[in-house]
């Protein structure tokens, strides 16, 4: 079976497609607040899904990492307004130290694609 890599660099690809599934690399933002970071991340996710031949109604799974679980409600307010009704994916959210101190949210999305 074919594996397609999109926006590939030395370290990683932003999208890897295989067998009708698109795997996105983790998305982050440097915006100052959790809500702004979440909005930026979701816009990046939508852009990558389009490049992969998919959209937010086809998301299968989303893993969300927060630098501080105290930000869970703020992130969820943006997520809940963004996810299409009836298309909520499987989702997990946990707390983790992220790659840089400015990062408050990271999302890793897997979606069905053409």
N, CA, C and O atoms as a GROMACS GRO file, in nm:
protein
  456
    1UNK      N    1   0.083  -0.118   0.000
    1UNK     CA    2   0.000   0.000   0.000
    1UNK      C    3   0.088   0.125   0.000
    1UNK      O    4   0.199   0.125   0.052
    2UNK      N    5   0.034   0.228  -0.059
    2UNK     CA    6   0.108   0.352  -0.073
    2UNK      C    7   0.102   0.436   0.054
    2UNK      O    8  -0.002   0.446   0.119
    3UNK      N    9   0.215   0.494   0.088
    3UNK     CA   10   0.223   0.592   0.197
    3UNK      C   11   0.258   0.725   0.132
    3UNK      O   12   0.357   0.735   0.058
    4UNK      N   13   0.177   0.827   0.158
    4UNK     CA   14   0.202   0.960   0.103
    4UNK      C   15   0.240   1.053   0.216
    4UNK      O   16   0.171   1.060   0.318
    5UNK      N   17   0.350   1.123   0.199
    5UNK     CA   18   0.398   1.220   0.299
    5UNK      C   19   0.386   1.360   0.240
    5UNK      O   20   0.428   1.384   0.127
    6UNK      N   21   0.328   1.451   0.316
    6UNK     CA   22   0.305   1.588   0.270
    6UNK      C   23   0.376   1.684   0.364
    6UNK      O   24   0.373   1.668   0.487
    7UNK      N   25   0.441   1.783   0.305
    7UNK     CA   26   0.519   1.882   0.381
    7UNK      C   27   0.621   1.810   0.468
    7UNK      O   28   0.621   1.821   0.591
    8UNK      N   29   0.708   1.737   0.401
    8UNK     CA   30   0.808   1.654   0.469
    8UNK      C   31   0.939   1.729   0.482
    8UNK      O   32   0.988   1.790   0.387
    9UNK      N   33   0.995   1.723   0.600
    9UNK     CA   34   1.128   1.778   0.628
    9UNK      C   35   1.218   1.667   0.677
    9UNK      O   36   1.182   1.549   0.671
   10UNK      N   37   1.333   1.703   0.726
   10UNK     CA   38   1.430   1.605   0.776
   10UNK      C   39   1.376   1.529   0.897
   10UNK      O   40   1.396   1.408   0.910
   11UNK      N   41   1.306   1.600   0.986
   11UNK     CA   42   1.262   1.541   1.111
   11UNK      C   43   1.125   1.475   1.103
   11UNK      O   44   1.101   1.372   1.165
   12UNK      N   45   1.034   1.534   1.025
   12UNK     CA   46   0.897   1.484   1.025
   12UNK      C   47   0.821   1.533   0.903
   12UNK      O   48   0.865   1.622   0.831
   13UNK      N   49   0.706   1.471   0.882
   13UNK     CA   50   0.609   1.517   0.783
   13UNK      C   51   0.493   1.579   0.859
   13UNK      O   52   0.460   1.534   0.969
   14UNK      N   53   0.432   1.682   0.801
   14UNK     CA   54   0.317   1.741   0.868
   14UNK      C   55   0.194   1.654   0.852
   14UNK      O   56   0.105   1.654   0.937
   15UNK      N   57   0.189   1.578   0.740
   15UNK     CA   58   0.078   1.485   0.713
   15UNK      C   59   0.137   1.356   0.658
   15UNK      O   60   0.225   1.359   0.573
   16UNK      N   61   0.088   1.244   0.707
   16UNK     CA   62   0.119   1.113   0.647
   16UNK      C   63  -0.015   1.046   0.620
   16UNK      O   64  -0.098   1.031   0.710
   17UNK      N   65  -0.034   1.004   0.494
   17UNK     CA   66  -0.159   0.937   0.454
   17UNK      C   67  -0.130   0.792   0.421
   17UNK      O   68  -0.032   0.759   0.354
   18UNK      N   69  -0.218   0.704   0.470
   18UNK     CA   70  -0.205   0.562   0.442
   18UNK      C   71  -0.341   0.495   0.456
   18UNK      O   72  -0.409   0.512   0.558
   19UNK      N   73  -0.379   0.421   0.355
   19UNK     CA   74  -0.499   0.337   0.362
   19UNK      C   75  -0.624   0.416   0.405
   19UNK      O   76  -0.702   0.368   0.487
   20UNK      N   77  -0.642   0.536   0.348
   20UNK     CA   78  -0.761   0.615   0.377
   20UNK      C   79  -0.760   0.690   0.509
   20UNK      O   80  -0.864   0.738   0.554
   21UNK      N   81  -0.643   0.700   0.571
   21UNK     CA   82  -0.632   0.771   0.698
   21UNK      C   83  -0.519   0.874   0.689
   21UNK      O   84  -0.411   0.844   0.637
   22UNK      N   85  -0.546   0.994   0.738
   22UNK     CA   86  -0.445   1.100   0.744
   22UNK      C   87  -0.403   1.119   0.890
   22UNK      O   88  -0.487   1.138   0.978
   23UNK      N   89  -0.275   1.114   0.912
   23UNK     CA   90  -0.217   1.135   1.045
   23UNK      C   91  -0.147   1.270   1.042
   23UNK      O   92  -0.055   1.291   0.964
   24UNK      N   93  -0.191   1.363   1.127
   24UNK     CA   94  -0.130   1.495   1.132
   24UNK      C   95  -0.028   1.501   1.244
   24UNK      O   96  -0.045   1.440   1.350
   25UNK      N   97   0.079   1.576   1.221
   25UNK     CA   98   0.175   1.598   1.329
   25UNK      C   99   0.111   1.689   1.433
   25UNK      O  100   0.009   1.752   1.406
   26UNK      N  101   0.169   1.695   1.549
   26UNK     CA  102   0.116   1.779   1.656
   26UNK      C  103   0.114   1.925   1.615
   26UNK      O  104   0.211   1.975   1.557
   27UNK      N  105   0.005   1.994   1.646
   27UNK     CA  106  -0.012   2.135   1.611
   27UNK      C  107  -0.007   2.219   1.738
   27UNK      O  108  -0.068   2.185   1.839
   28UNK      N  109   0.068   2.329   1.729
   28UNK     CA  110   0.084   2.420   1.842
   28UNK      C  111   0.071   2.564   1.793
   28UNK      O  112   0.060   2.589   1.673
   29UNK      N  113   0.073   2.657   1.887
   29UNK     CA  114   0.066   2.800   1.857
   29UNK      C  115   0.141   2.875   1.966
   29UNK      O  116   0.148   2.831   2.081
   30UNK      N  117   0.197   2.990   1.928
   30UNK     CA  118   0.267   3.077   2.023
   30UNK      C  119   0.178   3.189   2.077
   30UNK      O  120   0.227   3.278   2.147
   31UNK      N  121   0.049   3.187   2.046
   31UNK     CA  122  -0.042   3.293   2.092
   31UNK      C  123  -0.039   3.302   2.246
   31UNK      O  124  -0.002   3.206   2.313
   32UNK      N  125  -0.077   3.418   2.300
   32UNK     CA  126  -0.062   3.439   2.444
   32UNK      C  127  -0.158   3.365   2.535
   32UNK      O  128  -0.124   3.337   2.650
   33UNK      N  129  -0.279   3.330   2.488
   33UNK     CA  130  -0.376   3.265   2.576
   33UNK      C  131  -0.409   3.125   2.526
   33UNK      O  132  -0.384   3.092   2.410
   34UNK      N  133  -0.465   3.045   2.613
   34UNK     CA  134  -0.508   2.910   2.577
   34UNK      C  135  -0.615   2.916   2.468
   34UNK      O  136  -0.610   2.839   2.372
   35UNK      N  137  -0.711   3.006   2.483
   35UNK     CA  138  -0.818   3.018   2.383
   35UNK      C  139  -0.761   3.055   2.247
   35UNK      O  140  -0.799   2.997   2.146
   36UNK      N  141  -0.669   3.152   2.243
   36UNK     CA  142  -0.608   3.192   2.116
   36UNK      C  143  -0.524   3.080   2.057
   36UNK      O  144  -0.528   3.057   1.936
   37UNK      N  145  -0.448   3.012   2.140
   37UNK     CA  146  -0.369   2.899   2.091
   37UNK      C  147  -0.462   2.793   2.032
   37UNK      O  148  -0.434   2.738   1.925
   38UNK      N  149  -0.571   2.764   2.101
   38UNK     CA  150  -0.664   2.662   2.053
   38UNK      C  151  -0.724   2.702   1.919
   38UNK      O  152  -0.732   2.620   1.828
   39UNK      N  153  -0.766   2.828   1.905
   39UNK     CA  154  -0.821   2.875   1.777
   39UNK      C  155  -0.717   2.863   1.666
   39UNK      O  156  -0.749   2.816   1.557
   40UNK      N  157  -0.594   2.905   1.692
   40UNK     CA  158  -0.487   2.895   1.593
   40UNK      C  159  -0.462   2.750   1.552
   40UNK      O  160  -0.450   2.718   1.434
   41UNK      N  161  -0.456   2.663   1.651
   41UNK     CA  162  -0.431   2.520   1.625
   41UNK      C  163  -0.543   2.462   1.540
   41UNK      O  164  -0.516   2.389   1.444
   42UNK      N  165  -0.666   2.492   1.572
   42UNK     CA  166  -0.778   2.437   1.496
   42UNK      C  167  -0.780   2.489   1.354
   42UNK      O  168  -0.821   2.417   1.263
   43UNK      N  169  -0.738   2.613   1.332
   43UNK     CA  170  -0.725   2.666   1.195
   43UNK      C  171  -0.616   2.590   1.119
   43UNK      O  172  -0.634   2.559   1.002
   44UNK      N  173  -0.505   2.561   1.186
   44UNK     CA  174  -0.398   2.482   1.123
   44UNK      C  175  -0.446   2.342   1.090
   44UNK      O  176  -0.415   2.288   0.983
   45UNK      N  177  -0.521   2.282   1.181
   45UNK     CA  178  -0.576   2.149   1.158
   45UNK      C  179  -0.665   2.150   1.035
   45UNK      O  180  -0.654   2.062   0.949
   46UNK      N  181  -0.754   2.248   1.025
   46UNK     CA  182  -0.843   2.256   0.908
   46UNK      C  183  -0.763   2.269   0.779
   46UNK      O  184  -0.796   2.204   0.680
   47UNK      N  185  -0.659   2.351   0.778
   47UNK     CA  186  -0.574   2.367   0.660
   47UNK      C  187  -0.507   2.235   0.621
   47UNK      O  188  -0.508   2.196   0.504
   48UNK      N  189  -0.450   2.167   0.720
   48UNK     CA  190  -0.385   2.039   0.691
   48UNK      C  191  -0.485   1.933   0.645
   48UNK      O  192  -0.454   1.854   0.555
   49UNK      N  193  -0.602   1.932   0.704
   49UNK     CA  194  -0.704   1.835   0.661
   49UNK      C  195  -0.742   1.859   0.516
   49UNK      O  196  -0.760   1.763   0.440
   50UNK      N  197  -0.756   1.984   0.476
   50UNK     CA  198  -0.785   2.016   0.337
   50UNK      C  199  -0.674   1.963   0.246
   50UNK      O  200  -0.702   1.903   0.142
   51UNK      N  201  -0.550   1.984   0.284
   51UNK     CA  202  -0.436   1.934   0.205
   51UNK      C  203  -0.436   1.782   0.197
   51UNK      O  204  -0.386   1.725   0.100
   52UNK      N  205  -0.492   1.718   0.298
   52UNK     CA  206  -0.495   1.571   0.303
   52UNK      C  207  -0.617   1.514   0.232
   52UNK      O  208  -0.630   1.392   0.221
   53UNK      N  209  -0.708   1.600   0.183
   53UNK     CA  210  -0.831   1.551   0.121
   53UNK      C  211  -0.936   1.513   0.224
   53UNK      O  212  -1.010   1.416   0.205
   54UNK      N  213  -0.942   1.589   0.332
   54UNK     CA  214  -1.035   1.559   0.440
   54UNK      C  215  -1.093   1.690   0.493
   54UNK      O  216  -1.069   1.796   0.436
   55UNK      N  217  -1.167   1.682   0.601
   55UNK     CA  218  -1.219   1.801   0.668
   55UNK      C  219  -1.256   1.764   0.812
   55UNK      O  220  -1.245   1.648   0.852
   56UNK      N  221  -1.298   1.863   0.889
   56UNK     CA  222  -1.321   1.839   1.032
   56UNK      C  223  -1.437   1.746   1.063
   56UNK      O  224  -1.448   1.698   1.176
   57UNK      N  225  -1.523   1.719   0.966
   57UNK     CA  226  -1.631   1.622   0.989
   57UNK      C  227  -1.580   1.478   0.979
   57UNK      O  228  -1.653   1.384   1.011
   58UNK      N  229  -1.456   1.461   0.936
   58UNK     CA  230  -1.400   1.327   0.916
   58UNK      C  231  -1.290   1.294   1.017
   58UNK      O  232  -1.220   1.194   1.003
   59UNK      N  233  -1.276   1.377   1.119
   59UNK     CA  234  -1.176   1.349   1.222
   59UNK      C  235  -1.219   1.225   1.300
   59UNK      O  236  -1.332   1.215   1.347
   60UNK      N  237  -1.127   1.130   1.311
   60UNK     CA  238  -1.152   1.007   1.384
   60UNK      C  239  -1.113   1.020   1.530
   60UNK      O  240  -1.182   0.970   1.619
   61UNK      N  241  -0.999   1.087   1.554
   61UNK     CA  242  -0.943   1.092   1.688
   61UNK      C  243  -0.863   1.220   1.705
   61UNK      O  244  -0.799   1.267   1.610
   62UNK      N  245  -0.867   1.277   1.824
   62UNK     CA  246  -0.782   1.391   1.858
   62UNK      C  247  -0.724   1.370   1.997
   62UNK      O  248  -0.796   1.345   2.093
   63UNK      N  249  -0.593   1.379   2.005
   63UNK     CA  250  -0.523   1.377   2.134
   63UNK      C  251  -0.486   1.521   2.166
   63UNK      O  252  -0.425   1.589   2.084
   64UNK      N  253  -0.521   1.566   2.283
   64UNK     CA  254  -0.492   1.702   2.325
   64UNK      C  255  -0.404   1.698   2.449
   64UNK      O  256  -0.434   1.628   2.546
   65UNK      N  257  -0.296   1.775   2.444
   65UNK     CA  258  -0.206   1.787   2.558
   65UNK      C  259  -0.210   1.932   2.605
   65UNK      O  260  -0.190   2.024   2.526
   66UNK      N  261  -0.233   1.949   2.732
   66UNK     CA  262  -0.231   2.080   2.795
   66UNK      C  263  -0.111   2.088   2.888
   66UNK      O  264  -0.078   1.991   2.957
   67UNK      N  265  -0.046   2.203   2.890
   67UNK     CA  266   0.065   2.223   2.984
   67UNK      C  267   0.012   2.227   3.127
   67UNK      O  268   0.085   2.197   3.222
   68UNK      N  269  -0.115   2.266   3.142
   68UNK     CA  270  -0.176   2.275   3.275
   68UNK      C  271  -0.325   2.241   3.262
   68UNK      O  272  -0.398   2.309   3.190
   69UNK      N  273  -0.370   2.136   3.330
   69UNK     CA  274  -0.510   2.094   3.322
   69UNK      C  275  -0.606   2.202   3.374
   69UNK      O  276  -0.726   2.193   3.350
   70UNK      N  277  -0.555   2.302   3.443
   70UNK     CA  278  -0.640   2.413   3.486
   70UNK      C  279  -0.697   2.488   3.365
   70UNK      O  280  -0.794   2.562   3.379
   71UNK      N  281  -0.637   2.470   3.248
   71UNK     CA  282  -0.681   2.536   3.125
   71UNK      C  283  -0.783   2.454   3.046
   71UNK      O  284  -0.822   2.493   2.936
   72UNK      N  285  -0.826   2.341   3.101
   72UNK     CA  286  -0.916   2.249   3.032
   72UNK      C  287  -1.045   2.318   2.987
   72UNK      O  288  -1.085   2.303   2.871
   73UNK      N  289  -1.111   2.392   3.074
   73UNK     CA  290  -1.238   2.457   3.040
   73UNK      C  291  -1.220   2.563   2.932
   73UNK      O  292  -1.303   2.574   2.842
   74UNK      N  293  -1.112   2.641   2.939
   74UNK     CA  294  -1.086   2.745   2.838
   74UNK      C  295  -1.064   2.682   2.700
   74UNK      O  296  -1.118   2.731   2.601
   75UNK      N  297  -0.986   2.575   2.695
   75UNK     CA  298  -0.963   2.505   2.569
   75UNK      C  299  -1.094   2.445   2.518
   75UNK      O  300  -1.125   2.457   2.400
   76UNK      N  301  -1.171   2.380   2.606
   76UNK     CA  302  -1.296   2.315   2.566
   76UNK      C  303  -1.399   2.414   2.512
   76UNK      O  304  -1.476   2.378   2.423
   77UNK      N  305  -1.402   2.536   2.563
   77UNK     CA  306  -1.497   2.636   2.513
   77UNK      C  307  -1.473   2.662   2.364
   77UNK      O  308  -1.569   2.675   2.288
   78UNK      N  309  -1.348   2.669   2.324
   78UNK     CA  310  -1.314   2.691   2.183
   78UNK      C  311  -1.341   2.564   2.103
   78UNK      O  312  -1.399   2.569   1.995
   79UNK      N  313  -1.298   2.450   2.156
   79UNK     CA  314  -1.320   2.321   2.088
   79UNK      C  315  -1.469   2.297   2.062
   79UNK      O  316  -1.508   2.263   1.951
   80UNK      N  317  -1.551   2.315   2.166
   80UNK     CA  318  -1.694   2.286   2.155
   80UNK      C  319  -1.762   2.373   2.049
   80UNK      O  320  -1.855   2.327   1.983
   81UNK      N  321  -1.718   2.497   2.033
   81UNK     CA  322  -1.774   2.585   1.930
   81UNK      C  323  -1.726   2.545   1.791
   81UNK      O  324  -1.793   2.577   1.692
   82UNK      N  325  -1.613   2.478   1.782
   82UNK     CA  326  -1.551   2.443   1.653
   82UNK      C  327  -1.598   2.309   1.597
   82UNK      O  328  -1.622   2.297   1.477
   83UNK      N  329  -1.610   2.209   1.682
   83UNK     CA  330  -1.641   2.074   1.633
   83UNK      C  331  -1.785   2.069   1.581
   83UNK      O  332  -1.877   2.113   1.650
   84UNK      N  333  -1.804   2.016   1.460
   84UNK     CA  334  -1.940   2.013   1.404
   84UNK      C  335  -2.031   1.918   1.483
   84UNK      O  336  -1.991   1.808   1.520
   85UNK      N  337  -2.154   1.963   1.506
   85UNK     CA  338  -2.250   1.881   1.580
   85UNK      C  339  -2.269   1.747   1.508
   85UNK      O  340  -2.286   1.742   1.386
   86UNK      N  341  -2.265   1.641   1.586
   86UNK     CA  342  -2.281   1.507   1.531
   86UNK      C  343  -2.153   1.447   1.475
   86UNK      O  344  -2.155   1.334   1.425
   87UNK      N  345  -2.042   1.520   1.482
   87UNK     CA  346  -1.915   1.472   1.426
   87UNK      C  347  -1.803   1.475   1.529
   87UNK      O  348  -1.686   1.483   1.492
   88UNK      N  349  -1.837   1.468   1.656
   88UNK     CA  350  -1.733   1.469   1.760
   88UNK      C  351  -1.647   1.343   1.748
   88UNK      O  352  -1.700   1.232   1.743
   89UNK      N  353  -1.516   1.360   1.742
   89UNK     CA  354  -1.427   1.244   1.730
   89UNK      C  355  -1.402   1.179   1.865
   89UNK      O  356  -1.438   1.233   1.970
   90UNK      N  357  -1.340   1.063   1.861
   90UNK     CA  358  -1.284   1.007   1.984
   90UNK      C  359  -1.178   1.106   2.030
   90UNK      O  360  -1.106   1.162   1.947
   91UNK      N  361  -1.168   1.129   2.160
   91UNK     CA  362  -1.078   1.234   2.207
   91UNK      C  363  -1.021   1.198   2.343
   91UNK      O  364  -1.088   1.138   2.427
   92UNK      N  365  -0.897   1.237   2.362
   92UNK     CA  366  -0.833   1.224   2.493
   92UNK      C  367  -0.763   1.355   2.523
   92UNK      O  368  -0.715   1.423   2.432
   93UNK      N  369  -0.756   1.391   2.650
   93UNK     CA  370  -0.687   1.513   2.690
   93UNK      C  371  -0.608   1.483   2.816
   93UNK      O  372  -0.660   1.425   2.912
   94UNK      N  373  -0.483   1.523   2.815
   94UNK     CA  374  -0.398   1.502   2.931
   94UNK      C  375  -0.307   1.620   2.953
   94UNK      O  376  -0.300   1.712   2.872
   95UNK      N  377  -0.237   1.616   3.064
   95UNK     CA  378  -0.142   1.721   3.098
   95UNK      C  379  -0.002   1.669   3.071
   95UNK      O  380   0.032   1.556   3.106
   96UNK      N  381   0.079   1.754   3.008
   96UNK     CA  382   0.215   1.714   2.975
   96UNK      C  383   0.304   1.838   2.962
   96UNK      O  384   0.257   1.945   2.923
   97UNK      N  385   0.429   1.823   2.994
   97UNK     CA  386   0.524   1.929   2.967
   97UNK      C  387   0.542   1.934   2.815
   97UNK      O  388   0.577   1.832   2.754
   98UNK      N  389   0.520   2.050   2.754
   98UNK     CA  390   0.530   2.064   2.609
   98UNK      C  391   0.670   2.111   2.570
   98UNK      O  392   0.749   2.148   2.657
   99UNK      N  393   0.700   2.110   2.442
   99UNK     CA  394   0.836   2.130   2.392
   99UNK      C  395   0.897   2.266   2.426
   99UNK      O  396   1.019   2.277   2.443
  100UNK      N  397   0.814   2.369   2.437
  100UNK     CA  398   0.863   2.503   2.471
  100UNK      C  399   0.773   2.564   2.577
  100UNK      O  400   0.654   2.533   2.581
  101UNK      N  401   0.826   2.648   2.660
  101UNK     CA  402   0.750   2.702   2.773
  101UNK      C  403   0.631   2.788   2.730
  101UNK      O  404   0.534   2.799   2.806
  102UNK      N  405   0.634   2.849   2.613
  102UNK     CA  406   0.524   2.932   2.564
  102UNK      C  407   0.402   2.848   2.523
  102UNK      O  408   0.291   2.900   2.515
  103UNK      N  409   0.423   2.721   2.496
  103UNK     CA  410   0.314   2.635   2.449
  103UNK      C  411   0.224   2.593   2.565
  103UNK      O  412   0.270   2.549   2.670
  104UNK      N  413   0.094   2.609   2.542
  104UNK     CA  414  -0.005   2.573   2.642
  104UNK      C  415  -0.093   2.457   2.596
  104UNK      O  416  -0.151   2.386   2.678
  105UNK      N  417  -0.102   2.437   2.462
  105UNK     CA  418  -0.189   2.335   2.403
  105UNK      C  419  -0.117   2.271   2.284
  105UNK      O  420  -0.048   2.340   2.208
  106UNK      N  421  -0.133   2.141   2.270
  106UNK     CA  422  -0.089   2.071   2.148
  106UNK      C  423  -0.197   1.971   2.112
  106UNK      O  424  -0.250   1.901   2.199
  107UNK      N  425  -0.229   1.964   1.982
  107UNK     CA  426  -0.331   1.870   1.935
  107UNK      C  427  -0.273   1.781   1.825
  107UNK      O  428  -0.200   1.827   1.737
  108UNK      N  429  -0.308   1.653   1.833
  108UNK     CA  430  -0.264   1.554   1.735
  108UNK      C  431  -0.390   1.489   1.679
  108UNK      O  432  -0.465   1.425   1.752
  109UNK      N  433  -0.412   1.506   1.548
  109UNK     CA  434  -0.537   1.465   1.484
  109UNK      C  435  -0.513   1.349   1.386
  109UNK      O  436  -0.412   1.346   1.315
  110UNK      N  437  -0.606   1.256   1.385
  110UNK     CA  438  -0.612   1.147   1.288
  110UNK      C  439  -0.749   1.156   1.222
  110UNK      O  440  -0.850   1.167   1.291
  111UNK      N  441  -0.753   1.151   1.086
  111UNK     CA  442  -0.879   1.168   1.015
  111UNK      C  443  -0.889   1.075   0.895
  111UNK      O  444  -0.788   1.035   0.837
  112UNK      N  445  -1.011   1.040   0.859
  112UNK     CA  446  -1.035   0.968   0.735
  112UNK      C  447  -1.010   1.065   0.620
  112UNK      O  448  -1.036   1.185   0.632
  113UNK      N  449  -0.959   1.013   0.508
  113UNK     CA  450  -0.928   1.099   0.394
  113UNK      C  451  -0.949   1.024   0.263
  113UNK      O  452  -0.966   0.902   0.261
  114UNK      N  453  -0.948   1.099   0.155
  114UNK     CA  454  -0.960   1.040   0.021
  114UNK      C  455  -0.823   0.994  -0.029
  114UNK      O  456  -0.813   0.942  -0.140
   0.00000   0.00000   0.00000
